[in-house]
Amino acid sequence: MAPAATPGAISLSELCDRLFFDLVKADAYRKVYAGMSSQLRVETILRIAPTYFALTQTALLEMSCIIITRLYDPSSRAVTLKYLLEVAAQKVEEFESGASDALKGIEEARESLAEASGALDAVKTIRDKLLAHRDKTHFHLDALDQLPALDAEIGSLVDAGRRAVNAIRLKFDGVWCTPELLDVTDYEWLVHVLREGKKAQLRAAEEAGCTDEFLEMKKDLGLI
């Protein structure tokens, strides 16, 4: 068995970066889901590849839930936001702002995470009962039906995690992590290509004399 990682195995700045990027990903998955769901209200686009879109939406929701609960995992062997506090506490003498200020930052981070505990309970239930395990009492439920209602809770957990990481990182080396790391709207280009491609097909069909067959699709895409 490999030996357990020690605080010295990874720098505090690198640990902050990795945890923050996981927070960005958890947030990105839920935001892309929301954006795609809005785009897919256009039935003509949804019908192009309904199975693909359904699978993609499910995966986006499930990954957001899995990542955020992983970051809040209470296990002592996991690299989590709680672990960040433990490492920071062992490295207070290395903080550029001084040990006293470091302890204040750690306490700020601890308070931020504690404030999100209510949101964590709701999300963790879905993770435990539907995703990581298939609980008999939740057998009739589906994650795609349950997770959208937890968007606010996941958002709260993301925000609390960001505040915690920055409370420590800022006092450690003066760096403030920002979430502008991923373009979470580039799915719009995919939908644009699908939309324009479908419009081209409908125009070609119209030129071929098929005027009534695709009337609803034309209305759906704003052609008439």
N, C-alpha and C positions, 0 to 999 in steps of 0.2 A: 504493500500500500504506500502510495506517495505521501511524503510528510505534508502536514498542514501548512498552508501559506502563512508567513509571518508578515508583520507590518513593513518590514524592510524589503520585502520581495517586490514591492511596487511603490513608486513615489506617490505622495499624497496628491500632487497635481495631476498625475496620470489617472489615479483612482477617481478623482473628481471629474475628469474629462470623460472617462468611460461611463460612469454612472449618469452623467448629464446627457450624453449621447443616447443612452437607453431611454431616458425620459423624453428626449426629442422624438425618438422612434415610436414610443407608446402614444404620444400625442399625434404624430403624423398619421399613424394607422387610423385613429378615430376620425381625424379631420378628412382624410381621403375618403373614408367610408361615407361621411356626411355629404361631401361634395359629389361623389359618384351617385349617391342615392337621389340627390336633387336632379342630376342630369338624366338619370334613368327613369324619371317620371315621364319622359318622352317615350311612349310605348314603342314607337318605330325603332328607336335606338336599342331599347331593351330586347326586342325580338330578334335583333341581329345575332346575338349569342346569349340567350337567356341562361343556359347552364353555366357558362363561363362567368357571367356577371354575378350570378347567385353564389357560386363558389368563391369568387374574389371577395364579395362583400362579407361572406361568412368568415373567410380567412383574416380579413382586415380587423374585424371585431374581435376575433379570438386572439390574434396576436397582440392587440392593444391590451386586452385583459391579462394575458399571460405575462407580458413584459412588466406591466405595472405591479402585479402581485409578486413577481419575482424580485423586484426592487425592494419590496416591503417584507420579504420573507423573514420570519423571526429566527430561522435556523442560525446557529452559531458558526456553521461551516460555510455559509453562503456569503458571497460578495454582494452586499446590499447597502442601502442608505444607513441602516443601523451600524453596519461594519465600518462605514466611513466615520461615524462618530467615535467609534472605538479606536481606529487608527489615529484620528486627529488628536484624541486625548493622550495618546502615547507619544505624540510628536509636538507637544505644545512648545517645547523649547526651540523648535525649528521655525516657528511662525515669525514672519518679518515684523508683524505688529506687536510681538512680545507675548509671553505666556499668559499674562492676565487678560489681554484682549482676545487671545486664542480661546480661553475658557468661555468668554462671553459669546464668541461666535458659535462655539459648540452648543451652548445652552440655547441660543437662538434657533439653531438647526433642530435641536431636540424638540423645542416648543412647536416649530412648524410641522414636524412630523406628527406630533401628538394631536394637533388640531385636525388632522386628516383621518384620525382613527375611525370616526363614524363612517366616512366614505369607504374606507378600506373594508369594513365588515361586509357591506353590501356586495362589493366587487369580488371579494374573496369567496363569498358563498357560491357565486356562479362559477368561479374558477374551480373550486373544490368539488362542487356537485355535478357540474356539466362538462368541464373541459379536462381537468387532470384526471377525474374519476367520473364514472357514470353512476350516480347515486340512485338506488332503487326508488327512493321517494320523489326523485325529480325526473324519472324516466320519461314522463309524458311531455317534458319541456324541451325546447330547442334554444340553443344559445343565440341564434339569429333573432329570435323573438324577445329574448330577455335582455341582451346586452345594450341595444339602443337606448333603453330606459335608464341605463347607468352612465350615460355620456357625461352628465354633470359630475358624478362621483369620480370618474376616471380623470376628468379635467382637474378636479380639486386635488387629487393625488399627484398629478403631474406638477401642478403649481407649487404644492407643498414641498415636493422633492427638489424642484428648482431653487426655491428659497433656502432649503437646507444646504444644498451643495454650495450655493453662492455665499451663504453666511460663513462657511468655513474657508472657501477658496479665496474670498476677498481679503480675509485677515491673514491667510497663509502667505500669499505672494502678490496680492493686489489685483488679481485677475477676476473679471466679472464674466461669467459664461452667459452667452446669449443663444436663444433657440433658433436663430435664422441660419440653420445649417442644412436644411433640406427644402426643396421646392415641393410643397405639398399640393400644388395646383396643376402640375404638369399633366395630370389625367385629362384636363380640359382639352389638350391637344389631341389626345386619343379620341375623345368624343367628337371633336371638331372634324377629324379625318373621317370618322364613321358617318357623321351627319352629312358632310359634303359628298361622300361617296354614294350614300343612299339618294341624295338629291339628284346626282348625276344619273343614277339608274332610273329614277322616276321620270326625269326629263327625256331620257332615251326611249322609255316605254311610251311616253306621250307622243313622241315623234313617230313611233311605230304604230300609232293609232289606238293604244290602250288608254283611253281617257277616263273611264269610270272605275276601273278595277282598283286603282290605287288612290281613290279620292280621300279616304281617311288618312292615309299616310301623308299625303300632300298637306292636309290641314294640320297634321301633327308636327310637320317640319316647317310650317309657316310658308309654304309655297303658294297657298291660296288663302 
